[in-house]
Amino acid sequence: MGSGGSEPRRERDVLDAIERRRRRPRRKLLDSRITLSHGAGGKSGHDLVEGVFVRELSNPLLEPLGDSALVEAGSGRLAFTTDSFVVRPLFFPGGDIGELAVNGTVNDLAMAGARPLALSAGFVIEEGFALAELEAIAKSMGKAAAEAGVAIVTGDTKVVERGNADGLYVNTSGVGLIEHDLRLGPDAIRAGDRVLVSGPIGDHGMAVMIARGDLELELELESDTAPLNGLVETLLGSGAEVHCLRDPTRGGLATVLAELSLAAQVGITLDEASLPIRPEVNGACEILGIDPIYVANEGRLVAVVAPDSADTALAALRSDPLGREAEIIAEVSAEPPGLVVLETALGGTRVVDMLAGDPLPRIC
Amino acid sequence: MGSGGSEPRRERDVLDAIERRRRRPRRKLLDSRITLSHGAGGKSGHDLVEGVFVRELSNPLLEPLGDSALVEAGSGRLAFTTDSFVVRPLFFPGGDIGELAVNGTVNDLAMAGARPLALSAGFVIEEGFALAELEAIAKSMGKAAAEAGVAIVTGDTKVVERGNADGLYVNTSGVGLIEHDLRLGPDAIRAGDRVLVSGPIGDHGMAVMIARGDLELELELESDTAPLNGLVETLLGSGAEVHCLRDPTRGGLATVLAELSLAAQVGITLDEASLPIRPEVNGACEILGIDPIYVANEGRLVAVVAPDSADTALAALRSDPLGREAEIIAEVSAEPPGLVVLETALGGTRVVDMLAGDPLPRIC
């Protein structure tokens, strides 16, 4: 922040960016076929969901497009979520598809402020898949569920002919109970709020990329996959005024912040210097020409909290082993609505958009 | 029934069958790779679930192996279920994968006696899939959900590279609310109970097989795919004492009855002459050498009711358009436990086992 000349430049940059956004035609689904970028968790996927699923399945609960839906059930409030996992390779440093599937769904429930009650597991298995691998994956799901304190209560298995699936796909859905009166979500975000991230970003995506072996990089890097329900419980129990929680999975931190700024119609200023990123991840990203803020995480959360709760929230996160390296990374402002601006470590600024293409397919 | 000579023969047959069963070694998962029959909804699938998933994910809620799990949520009781759909072709006479996915999950909830509250939809889509087909499928899901009176509240989309999925797989999970004190399930089945089926069997499986076009059969036959929650409501509201409900999908009526007889440790005597089967289905099955009692249904239910409730239950089912062709088809007995016996129309008897191979893969 603040050498004399950077302020006007920053303002001009931002105004230009807003103008470019305004002039941009409303995106239509011009593609007549599905492309990999539709599944990347960024812009194209957003368009697909808006253009096809929201239109055809429209109902008030689906509209908010969060990772979980809230369902009134008798006298209680439930969170309900689903996620399919197509990660390659199936086993990677720090985890496997089974652990990822359990943690991913536990985390979607946790981000809704819900206590995970029960998970389902659906398998689509390719004929010829090794039974030993299936057993390892099931074992790993059982272990992850036990660690998260949740049970896998129902399941389904389908087998498709050789060549019709890439080994194995796993779907996990989850039901959670909301036991408080907080209304977490973009609607609760206010100007002045602070944004925290619970630990280093990009570990999962980079660990998976490296495990594929086609990068010719040898790095000791493990996926951050972890169940975050305990960390959320600690955070909500700390007294900090929490407004919104998200786990920055596909599309990374940048995509989550861009979605929140759009949904809440606020500006978010991200301080690059404060971002926790491991040197290995930074290095690998530089070699690959990828920005770590777009790389997937599977054991990190983003919390938007009231300004005077930032320190309490930070201390609460850091008190838990999964949040030990938490940082305050961004600030919310009224202007410019719908825009995330990154203040670079060198004092410049640039607009952060959702992930557009798909530099890292099959990451979760 | 019963020309003089058939009784001893029947008894001997059954005793022999029991003895063969006793002598059969306990099945072990000797296969080291997944085969199509693991996904057929019959014996191998049962072994896979018992041998891998139940062992690794073991918990009291998963043990009953029903299509839904019961979850205590605060003061209420929930049913929770998941199902993946891999049917080929995606569009078939009487429905498509989207409608099937919605109805399949609605029906699993309905069989638990639950009122469907909310569904999730997870898509794994192959790169290059036509957007128009995706839209048609989403539209059909929206329509099916509206007909069943349930909302699709949360979703997920993953895209995999060309060649890594056969067009599209859909997972639907569902949450339902149990608003009565009935305990439906195999445990409630008693000797003397009657078994009803809500309509002709085998329509779905045969319609899909014929739609594949490789049978060189031209028949006007439509899938029976339908949401059964309304029919269940009518049945439960009729005053009939209902003990257990199942939808005979993969593996057909025979597999459901075999599972129930094993789970309840009762005998079930199925009266072939009373089975409602369309002549087209019977004819196609004869040509293909398939027994219609093993063919999948997607809009039929099997109800086990107390003996003196059979007529009330039959009338209730027949009062609903989806149950107009309902029949009483079988009777439960204390002996022989775990065995289903078919009394053929010709007066003979044979033991009905679970589906062993997979004559009809990718049927749902």
Interface residues (C-beta under 8 A of the other chain):
Chain A: L29 D31 S32 R33 I34 T35 L36 S37 H38 G39 A40 G45 L48 V49 V52 F53 R55 E56 L57 S58 N59 L61 L62 G66 D67 S68 A69 V71 A73 G74 S75 G76 L78 F80 T81 T82 D83 S84 F85 V86 L117 A118 S120 A121 G122 F123 V124 I125 E126 E127 G128 F129 A130 L131 A132 L134 E135 A138 K139 M141 G142 A145 A151 I152 V153 T154 G155 D156 T157 K158 V159 V160 E161 G163 N164 A165 D166 Y169 N171 S173 V175 L177 P361 R362
Chain B: L29 D31 S32 R33 I34 T35 L36 S37 H38 G39 A40 G45 L48 V49 V52 F53 R55 E56 L57 S58 N59 L61 L62 G66 D67 S68 A69 V71 A73 G74 S75 G76 L78 F80 T81 T82 D83 S84 F85 V86 L117 A118 S120 A121 G122 F123 V124 I125 E126 E127 G128 F129 A130 L131 A132 L134 E135 A138 K139 M141 G142 A145 A151 I152 V153 T154 G155 D156 T157 K158 V159 V160 E161 G163 N164 A165 D166 Y169 N171 S173 V175 L177 P361 R362
